[in-house]
Amino acid sequence: MTEIDVEAVEDIGEEAVPEGVDAPEYVLYGGKGGVGKTTMAAATGLASARDGTATLVVSTDPAHSLSDTLETDIPAEPARIRDDVPLYAAEIDPEAAMGDGPLGVDSGLGGLEEMLGDDVADPLGGSMPGADEAAAMRLLLEYMDDPRFDRVVVDTAPTGHTLRLLELPELMDSMVGRLLTFRERIGGMVDSFTGMFGGDDQQEDLGDLEDLEVLRERIERLRAVLRDPSKTDFRVVMVPEELSVVESERLLDRLEEFGVPVGTVVVNRVMEDLTDVADVDADWFVSPNVDHCEFCERRWKVQQEAIKRSQSVFRGHEVRRVPLFADEVRGEKLLRVVAACLER
């Protein structure tokens, strides 16, 4: 077996690193699990912060790897992780976020459950869907309104979780509407009882309908932000393999159903030379030898077939390619190179 000497990357020229990124306020990276979303989010966050843009990189994936990629401890709440650039990061802990309710608003049922029993806890015809996604959404809304950040870059969970997250505003809006109707009807009944027997303690126990109106407003705000291409760019990440292409097609279809704009498609781990995809001095870069390595040649053919099939995925989008690195992409030096591929 032929051994390949791989030299560690000692230095990346400053000219290879973009200062700032051409992106709206909110950048979401999504796609099949394991395709490199965390890498892209970390690279974009670093590049964004380099021109002084206060940038938050946040992970909503339950299997967090942002700390490993950035090679620093990332807390559950946003915190500045660099002194030289305004880069902040957070790894959302959905279970902890559930402490105050899925979206930070009380259900509004107040003492009604105690009066009528547990059965009334389900006036909506079903339990709360996607509680962990709801918790993540609640925190994302907080971060979007946080004056500390000019841009928020989101490393989303794998595709299935992401779609549940994006579907939640529609589900919650319907649920809130039904709950408001339910509360108003019960409120009318309680008004009758309190008018007959005096007192308004039960009415107070029903809670404040304004809480639910706040919840509705939050849902509408999130929907508007996700659908506005001047504010949000959902970037689909894929690798040049058939299963990833299929899942990317499915994700694009679903995002279109939700009206969420996809501006960029990122093809990661392509077996080609770095200089083909970025203006970088790449004397240190080790490319797969597709001419003299049978394994590399066969893998390259697989990738070419997948890329050929991807034309429908690429249509209408900016396409960015990131090469396959010999080293694991973690730490600032290689993340700078990834940013150069993404923001060229």
N, C-alpha and C positions, 0 to 999 in steps of 0.2 A: 504494500500500500504506500502510495506516495504521500509524504508529509508536506504540509503547506505551512510555511513560516508566516505568521501574522504579526506584524509590528503594531504595538499599541499606538493610538493616536496621541501624539504629544502636544500638538498645537493646531488650532484652526485659525486661519487668517481672519482678521476683523472684517475684511471685505466680503467674506462669505456669510456674514450674519446680518440679516435684515434688521433695521431699526424701525420698529413699528410694523403693523400689518394692515393690509387693505381688507378690512372686514367691518361689519356693523358692530353695534354694542354687544350683541349676544351671539356667540359662536358655539354650536352644539355638534359634537362628534358622535356619530352613531354607526352601528353596523353589527355584524356577527361577532360573537365572543372570540377574543384572541387575535383580532386582525390588526391591533395596534392603535386603538382609539386613545388610550392613555398617553402613548408616545406623542401622537399628534397634538393633543390638548396641551401637554406640557411644553412642547416646542413652540406652539402658537402663543401660549402665555408668556414664555420667556421673550420671544421676539416682540410681542406687544408692549411689554413693560420697558423695553430698551429705549424707547423714545420718550419716556416719562409718563406714558399712559398707565394710570393706576389699574392694574389687571388682577382679577380674581380667577384662579383655576380651581374648579370644584369637581369632585367626583361623586356621582350618584350610584356607582356600581357597588353592590354589596361586597364584592371581592375586590377591595381596594388595592391598587398597585401604584398610585400616584407618588406615595412616599418613596418607593423603591426607584421609580423613574427619575425623580428629582433629587434623589439621594439626600433627603432630609425628612425629619419627622413632620407629618402634616396633621394638625389638630382637627377636631370635629367642627370647630367654629373657625371662621375666617381669621387668619393671622398673617402678618407680613413675614415672609420667609427669606427675603433678601434685603441687605442694607443698601446696596449700590443701585438697585432699580426697584420701583414700586410694585413688586410682585407679591400677591397674597395667594393663599391656598387653603382649601378645606376638603375634608373627606366626610361627607354627610353620613351620620349614624341614624338611620330611619327609626330604629327602636327608641333611641333617646328622644328623638324629635316627636314621637307619638305621645309624650307625656302631657302635652297641653291640648291634645286633640289633633286629628289629621291635618287640619289647615289652620290651627291656632285659634279656632273659633269654637266656642261651646256649642254642643248640638242644639241647645236652646230648649230642650224638653223640660229642664228644670225639675220640679217636684212631680211632674206628671207621671213618671215611671213609678214613683212610690205610691201615688194615689190609685193607679189603674193596674199596676203589676208589670212584670217583665214583658208581657206580650206586646205592650204598646211601644216597646223599644224598637219595634220594626214596622213603623207606620209607612215605610216606603216600599214595602213589598220585597225586601231583600236586604242583606247586610251590606255594610260599607265596603265597596270594592277597592282593592289595591291600597290597603292602608299604608304600606311602606312607601309606595309611590306618592300617595297623598302627602305624607310627611316630607318627602324630598321636594315635592312641589311647593309646599308651604315655605320651606327654607329658601328655595330658589326665588320665590316672590320677594322674600325679605332682602335677599342679596341684590335683586334687580333694583330695589328702592334704596339701597344703601349708598349714601353720598360719597363713601370712600372709594367706590369703584367706577371707573369710566368704561370698562369692558369686563364682561363675564364670559369665561370659556368653560364649557361643560363637557366633561368626560362622562358620557351616559352609560347606563347599564347595557348589556347585550340586547339585541333587537327586540326580543319578546317583552322584556321589562320596559324598554323605551316606548313601545307602542302602547302599553298599558298606561304609562305616564302621560302620553299625549292624548289618550282617550279619556282620561279622567275628567278634564274640564267639562266635556259633553255629558258624561254620566252625572257628575256632581251638580251641574246646572239643572238637569231634570229632577234630581233628587231634592235639591233645595226648593225648586218650585212646588213639588208635591208636599214637602214638609211645611212650607209657608201656608199652603192651602189648608193643610191639616191643622196647623196651629191656629189659623184664623177661625176655623169652624169650632175647634175646642174652646177658643177664646170667647166666641159668642155664647156657647153653652155655659161657660163659667160666669159670664156677665149676667146671664139669666138667674143662675143660682145665687150669685152675690147680691143681685137686686132683691131677691126674695128673702134672703136670710141676713143680708147686711155683711159688711166687711169686704176687703179686697185682698186678703192674704193669698188665696188660691191664684188670683190673677197675677200677683207678683211672682208666685212660684213657677208660673209658666215661662218665665224668662223674658228677655227682651228680643222682640222681632228684629231689632236693629242689628243684632249679631248675625242673623242670617242674611240680611241685606249686605253687610260687610263681606260675608263669604261670597255672595253672588258677584259683588263688584270685583273681588280678587280673581274669581274664575274668569270674568269677562276681560280683565286686564291681561291675564296670562294668555288667553286665546288671541287677543289682539296683538300681543307682542310676538307670539309664535308665528302668526300669519303675515306679519309685516316684513317684507324683504329689506326694507331700509333699517330695520332693527335687528333682524335675526337671520343667520345663515346656518342651516342644518347641513353639515358636511358628512356625507356618507363615506365610510372607510371600508375598503375591501382588499382582499388579496387575489392574485390572478389564479384562482382555482374555481372549478365549476360550482361547488356548493356555495362558495362565497358570492359568486355572481348571481346565483338563483336567489339567495337571501337578500342581496342588495336590490334586485329587481322588485322583490316583494315589499321591501322597506320603502322604496321610492313610490310604489303604487299606494301604499297606505298613507304616506306623508302627503301625497297629492290629494287623497280623500279628505284629509284634515285641513288641506289648504296651507300646509307648512312649506315654505320655499326651500329648495335645495339648490344652493349656488355652486357647490364644489363636490366632485367625486375624487377621492384619494385612493390610488392604487398603490398599496404598500408591498414591500419585499419583492420587487421586480428584479429579475436576474440580468441587470444591465449595468453599464459603467456609470458612475456618479456624474461624470462630466456630460453624459447624455441628458441629464434631467436637471442639472443645476450648474451655475457658473461658479465652480469651486475648484481651487487648486487641490487636485486629488492624487498627488504622488503616493500618498499613504494608503489609498483605497485599494482593497483586494477584491477584484471581480471574479465571479465564477468562470472557469475556463470551459466554455461551451464547445470549443473546437477539439480539445484533447481529453476531456473528462466525459466518459459515457453517461455517468449519473447526471452531471450538470446538463449535458445535451438533452437527455430525456426530460428532465424537469423543465428546461426552457421550452421544449415543444408543448408540454402541458400548459405552461403559462401563456404561450402564444395562442393556443386554442381558446383558453379562457378569455384572454383580452379581445380576441376576435368576436367572441360571443357577447362581450360587454358593450358593443357599440350602441345597443338600445339603452343601456344604463348611462353611457356617456352623453347621449344626445341631449343638447340643450344645456349642458353643464360645463363649467370649467373643470378640466381634468389635470390632476397633479400626480406625478409618479414619484415614489420614494424607493430607492434601490434596496436590495438585500445587503445588509451589512454583515461582515465576518464577525464583528463584535456585537455583544448585546447592547442595545441602545438605551443607555442610562447615563445620567450625568450631563452637565452643561455642554461639554465639547461636542458630543455627537448630536445632542438635541439642537445645537446651532446648525449643524449640517442639515438635519431634517427640516428645520425652519427655512433654510435656503431653498430646499426643494418645494416646500409648500407655498412660499411667498414670492417665488421668482416672477 
